[in-house]
């Protein structure tokens, strides 16, 4: 039976029987803490998939409606509509006790959370399901995962895009079809527990203005302060700390909240202070001056070099923080050495990093398609799932798949074309489903010289994402302006049976490989940096996305590092492979993908870097692991982390 003719009755899908509240909002912008909801629609479904309720309304946001060309909601149309607080009770009644469903659910959830918070009411949602994340798991053969594309694929009529009520009705059809496809593949649903995002701890702080000047280095004895110098303050001061920082920023200095090897000077009135900043300054040899000297030097700060127009060389493949295993073996090493670049330690069974050739290095900013050429080899266009084997054996098998031009899958999906079963793989619970789906099953010998007889395309009209080896690089298209397509995403996923908690995080780094302020460390507890240029999206229990607005990043931001950390004692050798995909926006076709699985005892791993190359941007698949925890990794990038 085709998906297009699948019935709306889901009473036979007992493992997927939930009460659903399908939601769509049209908004005045993309930032929930700033923008407002203009219209909202809610459709409720019972556990059998049948519709049980429907409500929609326009809203008067009390502000400019924003991109009218997108949603068609002019100020005239919204005049006379109720404010959100007048309808919040009715919306809450529809959401209570149900799983919230939306396409890119965190967007809709965050906007509702902020609207309920403004109305001083509780958002009654404890779990949500993102149909975008669900279809990433299903992996249908579509060119992208936009709601309209999925509707066409599943045979759901769409009458008016960007109309909240029609989008919600379409969403109902997409959900029903997606649940049937998930059941066919025996996929667990990516349900997300919802924290109280309207609480103050989740509200991003007002944007901080990044320093406009490059770091000229350290303060010399008797020398002047220079714009761009990184200055930190510790201990008691006669002048209010906030005033010292304000005056330093006004003079063009980069006032920091922490000390690293890149700090130009530390201001303190107690040279024997035992604060963390003072200890780090002493260990790194950072110059120390007192408050009076700092105030005198502020009267004559010399001009610095602007970030604009400066060329930054391509970063070395080795990341900045020192692996803890190497730190332990180094003479007199301690945690203060975490920011020192070192050669990347060898990890087992990984391909050689792809080094750009001379022609690629000279390529222009629009050369992404050239560098992301279709893979070649007998497995080109195929997605291969490896079951069983020891960790090194599974790593070697997936590496071989990539060498042969294929993509290494870590979960069963509709896009998997082949399955390789190593020793012990016959006990994998997915094998019965694989057999029922009539997927080709091979032993390890098949990877020596695979013979492929069936069609080699994995996904019909879907553009093939470039498969990057560990260390591989690809150019990104030049940002066109401020819009969803310029929010470049890196999505990390791991095995759906993983029991331990994994946190995906991001660091926004300057030319010194350090955060400009602690808030440029984006993680679960602070899922957005102050400028809103980098956000963490929780798509499911085994999938998280970092979204980066390339067009809005300040010139001082030279690199965004995406990493993953395990909470607790397990290591990535226990978790297995992590799969990353990267593309423009959350629902567009991916440009690049990589499977990172060489780690064994490591508890943190650098997944990818998005970095400037002249006026363009590049993506590197890193796959570098460390034995230390997330706190040590953050300190290595200059984040002040409490012990």
N, C-alpha and C positions, 0 to 999 in steps of 0.2 A: 504494500500500500504506500503510495507516495505521501510525502509530508503535506503537500498542498491539499490533499483530500482527507487528512487526519481529522477525526471528530473532535469536537470541543469537550466531550465527556472524558474526564480523566479519572473516573472512579476506579479503573483497574490499576492505576499507578499508586499503590498504597504507600510506597516509600517516599513519595513526593506529595503526600496529602497534607496541605497546609491551607489555612485561611489567608487569602492574599488581599493586599490593598495596593493597586497599581496607581502610580502617581506620575504626573508630568507637570512641570512648572515652566512658564515663560517669564523671563527676568529682564531687568533693565541693564544687566551687565553680567560679568563672569565671576565677580568676587562677592561671596555671600556676606562678609562683614561690612561691605560698603553698599552693594546694590540691593534691589528690592524685587519681590515677586509681583508680577503684573497680572498673571492669571494662573489658576490652579485647577486641576481636574483629578478626581479620584474615582476609580472603578474598583469595586470589590468583587472577588471571586470566592466561591466556596471550595472546599477540598476536592470536589468533583470537577472543578473547572467551570462550573456554571456561574453566570453573573448574578450577583445578589444586590447590587446597589450601584448608584452612579451620581456624581455631583460635580458641577463645574461652575466657576464664577470668574468674572473679571475683578480686578482689585485696583483701588486707587492708591498708588505707592507714595504719593506726596512728593514726588521728585520727577525729573525728566525720565521719560520711558526708554531712553537709550536707542538701540539700533532698530528703528521702526521698519527698515527695509528687510529685517530678518523675521520679526514676529508680527508686523502689521498693526501693532497696538499703539495708536497715537494718543496724545494727551486728551484729545476731544473724545475718543472712544472710552477712555478710562474715567472721564469726568462723570461724577455721580455714582460710580461703582463703590462698594463698601471698602473700608480699610481692612487690613488683614485681621485685626483684633476682633472685628465684628463677626467673622465667619470661622475664627479659630476653633470655637467649641464644636461646630458641626464637622469640621475636618478631623478634629481629634477623635470624635465618636466613630468615624469611619476607619481610622488608623488603629484604634485600641484593639489589642489582642490579635492583630494580624501582622504578617510579614510584609514590610514595605518593599515594593518592587518598582524599579525604574531602570531605564537604559542609561548607563553611567550614573548609578544610584547614589554615589556619594555627592554628586552635584545637587540633585534634588533634595537629598537628605540634609545637606548642610544649609541650603536656603531655607528649608522648613524649620530647621533648628534655630536659625537666627531670627526668623519671623516669630516663632513661638517665644523666644527669649525676649524680643522687644515687647511682646504682649504680656510678659511676665507669667507665662504659662508653661507647663511641662509638655514636651513633645512625647506622646505615648508610643514610642517605637523602641523595641528592644532588639529586633533583628531586621536585616534587610537582605535583599537578593538583587544583584545587578545582572540584567539580562545580557549586557555586554560581556561581563566576566564569564557568565554561563556559556555563552557562545564561543568565547575563546577556548573554553574546555572542549566544547563540542567540535569546534573547528570545521564549520560547514564550508563547502566549496564556493565561496563568494569572493568578490573582488575586495570588499572591505566588510566591516561589521556595523555599519551605520543602520539605524532603525529602518529606513526606507529600503535599503538593500536586503536586509533580513526579511522584511515584509514581502518583498518580491520573491525571494527564494522560498519562503514558506507558504506562498499563495495567500497572503493576507492583504485585502484591499486597503489602500491608503488614499483618502480623499483630499486632505489638506494638511501638508507638512507644517510644523511649527504652530499648529492649533492644539492647545493643551488637551481638549476633550478627544479630538480625533486621534492624536498621538497616543492617548491612553487606551483607546479602543484598539488601535493597531498593536500596542504593546501587549494587550490581552491575547491576541492571536499569536504573536511571536512567543510569548511565554508558554502557551499550551504546546505549540510545536516544538519548542526547545526542550520542554520537559519530556516529551515523548522521545526525542533524540537522545537526551541524557539517559533515559531509562534503557534504551536500546544498547547504549555503550556501558551501562551500569556505572554511571558517574555520580559521585557524591555532589550535592548542591553546594556552591560556594556561599553559604550563609555567613553573614558578618554580624557579630554582636555590636550593638550601637552604644558607644559611650555618650554621656550627656554633653554633646559638643557645644551646647549653649552655655556651659559653665565658663567662668572667666579664665580658667587655666588653659582653655582651648582657643581663646580669642587672640589672634595675632596682634603683636604690638604695632604701633604706628611705624611707618617706614622710616628707616634711618638713612641719611644721605651718605653714600659711600664717599671715601676720600677721592678727590679728583686727580691726585698726583701719585706717581710711582715712588716706591720706597728708595731713597738715595743711599741707604746704609746707616751705619751707626754714627752717633754723635761723637766727634773727636774732642779731645781735651783742648779747651780754649776756643773751639770752633763754634759756628752758629747752628741753630736749628734750621732745617731745610724743609720746605713743604713736602709732604709725603712721608716724613719720618714717623715710625710707629712708636708711640709713647704710651707707657702704662703708668698708673699711679697706685701706690699702696700705702696703707697706714693712715694715721691721723694727719689732717692738714688744717692750717689756719683758715685758708680760703675754702669755701664749700666745695666738695668734690665735683658736684654738678657744674659749678661755675668754672673750675679749672678745665674740665672737659669741654665746656662750651667755648671758652677762650681758645683752647688748643684747636678745636675744629674750625673756628672762625679764622684762625691763622693759616689753615691749610694742612694741619697735622692730622695724622691718622691715630686718633685716641683709642687705645685698645683696652679690652677688659682682661687680657691675659698676657703672659710673657712667653716668648719663644726665642729661638736662635736668631730670628729676624728682627727682634725688637731693637729700636734705635737707642732708647734710653728709658730708665725707670726712675720715676720721681718718688722720693720718700724722704721724710724728715728723720728717719731712724735707720742709719746705715747698718745697724745690727739687727734689723727686724727679722723675725722668723716666719713671715708669711710665706705662702706658696709662691707668690710672685717674686719675693726677695730671694728665696732659695733657688728658684729657676734662673733668675738674673745672675746670681753668683756662679752657678754651674755653667752658664753659657758665656760668661764674661761680658755681660751687657753693662754699659756704662750707667752709673747711678749718680743722680744729682738731687739736690734738695729743692724744696718748694721755692725758696727765694731765687735760686739760680734759674729755675725754670721760668719764673715770672719775668726776670730780667731778659732772658733769651727770647721770650715771646714778643718783646718790643722790636726785634729786628730779625724776623724769620725770612730767610733767603728764598727766592723763587725756586720752585721745583719743576719737574718734567711731567707734563700731563699724560694721562693714560691714552688719550685720543691719538691715534696715528702711530702708536709705538708698535713695533714688530716684536712678537714673542716667538722664540724658536720652538720647534716641535718638542714636546716633552719626551723624556726618556721613558721607555716602557716600565722601568722600575718605579713603583710608587714611593712616596716619601717616608711613611713610618717604617721603622726598622722592625723586621720580624722578631718576636721575642726570643725565639730559639737562637737567633744570631746575637741578640743583645746579651743573652746569658753567656755565650761563649767568648764574647769580646772582653778584653781586660778592663776591669773597673767600670763596666757598663752599668747604667742605671736608666730609670725611666726618662730622664732628661734627654737621652739620645734618640727618642722616638721620632724626632723631626729630621734626622740626618739621613740624606739619601745614601743608599747602599746598593750593591749589585743584587738583582733579584735572585733568591735562592732557587735552585732547581727543584721542580716537582715532578713526580713520576708520570710517565705515559702521557705527555702533552705534545701537541704539534709545535713546530717551530713558529714563533710569531711572524706574522707577515710584515715585512719591511717595505714601505713605499719605495717604488723605483724613482729614478730621476725624472721620468716623464710625468709620473703622478704627483711628485712634489711640486712640479711647475704648473700643475693643472689649475684652472680657475675655480671660482667658488661654485659654479654650476656643474662641476664634474662628478657629482655624486653618482649619477647613473653610469658613468664610465667605470668608476672604481667598483661599483656594485654589480659587476657583470655576472651573468648567470653562471652557476658552478658547472664545471665539466667533470666527466667521469661516468662510470657505469651506473652510479646511484643518483645522478643529477635529477632533481625534481622529486626525489623520493624521501619519505620520512620513516625512519627505522626505529622501532622500539626494542630495547635490549632487556631481557628478563634473566634474573639469576646471576650466577658467577660471584666470585669474590670481588671486593671493591676494585683492586687493580685490574682484574680481568674485565669487569664491566667498563672501566675507564678506557682500557685498550680497545675494546670493541667499539665504543662510541667514537673514539678518536679515528679508528679505521673507517667508520661510516663517513665522517667528515672528509677524510683523505680521498675517499672514492666519490666525493661530490654530493653526498646526501646530507640530510639533516637528522640529528640524533634526537629522538623524542624521549621524554621522561614519563609521560602519561598516555594512556590510551585515548584516542580521539578519532573523529571521522577522517582526519587527514593522514593517519598512519597507513602506510602501504605495505610494510613488511615487519615481521617480528623475528628476532634472533633469540633463541633460547640457549643459554649457557647452562652449566651444571647447576642443578637445583632450581632452575627456572620453571620446571614442570610443576612445581608446587605453588607457583604464583596464582592467586585467585582470579586474575584477569585472563588466564589462559583459556578457561572454559568459554568466556565471552568472545575471545579472539577466534576460537574454533568455530563458534556459532556464526560469527561474521564472515567466515571463509577467508580470512586474511592469510596470505602466504607465511608459513612458519619455517624457519631455517635453523640449522645448527651453526656452530662457530666457524666451521670450514667454509661456509658460504661466503664469508667476508674476505677470503683469500682471493677469489676470482668470481664474484657474483654473476650469475646468469639471470637476466631479467627478461621475461617474455611478455608480461602484461603491460598495459599502458603505463607510462612513467610519470604522467602528470599527477600532482597531488593537490587537487583543489580546483579543477576546472579553470575558471577565468581568473583565479587569484594570482596576482603578480608574485613571482618567486622572490622571497626575501633572501638576501645575500647571506650565506653561511660563513661566519667569521670564526677562525681558529682563535685560540688564546693568544692575545697580543695583536689580533687583526684590527685593521683600521679601515674606515669608510668615510668619505666626505658626506656632509649633510647639505641639503639644499639651503640656499641663502634665505634667511627670514624675509618675508615680504612686508610685514607690518604687524600690528597688534591684532591678533585673532586666534581662534582655537587651533588653526593649523600650525601656528608658530609655537605652540606649546609642545615641544618635542618630548616624547615619553620614552622611558625605559621600564619595561614590565618584567619583573622577575617571578618565576614560578618554580615550584619544587614538587616532589612526589606527593600525591594527594593522600597517601596513607601516613605521611609524616606526623609523628606525635608531638615533637618538641616545638616550642615557639621560635620563630625566626622573624627578626625585625629588619626591614629594609630602611636604610637611612641615606641621607645625602649631605655633602659638604660643598659650600660655595667658596672657592679658593681664589686668592689673589696671585700675583706673579711670584710670590714667595712660597706658594703652596700652603698658605695659612688662611683661616677664616678671618674676615675683617672684624667681625664681632660674633659673640657666642650664638646669636640668633640665626646665623647662617649655617647652623647645624640643624637639619630638618630630620625629625624622628617622630615616633608615635605620639609622644607627649607634646610636641610642638610641630604639627604637620604642615606648617607653612612658614616661610621666612618673612621678615617684616615687610619687604617690598612685594610679597606675593608672587615673586618670579619663580620660586621653586616650591612645589607642593608634593606631599605624600598622599597617595590615594590607596585606601584599603579595599581591594577588590574581592578578597576572600581569604579564608584561613591559610591557603597555600599560594597566595598570589598578591603582590603589591606593586604599585606603579609610582615612579617618580616623574613628575611633569615639570618641564623647564621652559619658561618663556624666553626663547633665545633673543627675540627682538627687544625685550625689556631689560635684559641683564645689563647692569652698568658696565662701563669700560674697565673698571677695576676687577671685575669678575673674569678670570681667565680660564677657569676650569670648574666643572661640577663633577664631583666624584660620587658614584652610587655604590653603596656597600651593603652587606648583609651581616647580621650578627645573630648567633644562637644564644637564647636565654637559658642559662643553666649549664650542666656539665657535658651534654652531648657535643660531638664535633661534626664537621661537615662530612667526614668519612662515614658517619652513621646515617646522615641524611641522604648522601648520594649527590646526584647531579642537580645543578640549578640551571634553568633555561631562561635566557633573556631574549626579548624581542624589542626592537626600537623602531619608532615611526612617528610621523607628524600627527598629533592629536591622539585621542584615546581610541577612536574607532576606525582610523584610516588603515590602509594596508601597511604592513611592516616593511621597512627598508632593509633591516639587518636582523640576524638572530645568531645566537651562540649558545652552546652547551658547555658549562663550566663545571668540571667534575674531578679535577686532579687533587683536591684537598683531602687530607686524611685526619690529622689531629687538630687542624685549625678550627677556631671558634669564631673568627671574623674573616670576611673575604671581600676584597674589592672586586666589584662586578664589572663596572664600566666607567669610562671617563668621557665626558663631553667637553671638548676644549677648543679654544680659539686657534686658528691657523691663519694669520693675517686678518683679512676681513671676513673669513668664512669660519665654519665650525666643522669639527671632526668627532667621530665616535670611535672609541677604542674598547674592545672587549678585553678585560684585564685578567680576571681569574686568579688573583694573587691572595693567598690566605695567610693568616697569622694565628698563633696559638693564644695570644692575649685576647681579652674581652673588649667590648665596645668602648668602655671608659678610656682604656689606653690608646685605642685608635683615635678617639676624639681628641685626647690631649696631644697626640702627635700632629694634629692639624691646628693646634692652638686654641682649642675649646677649653674653657675653665670648667673642669668636672670635679665635683666634690667626691672625696674618698668615701 
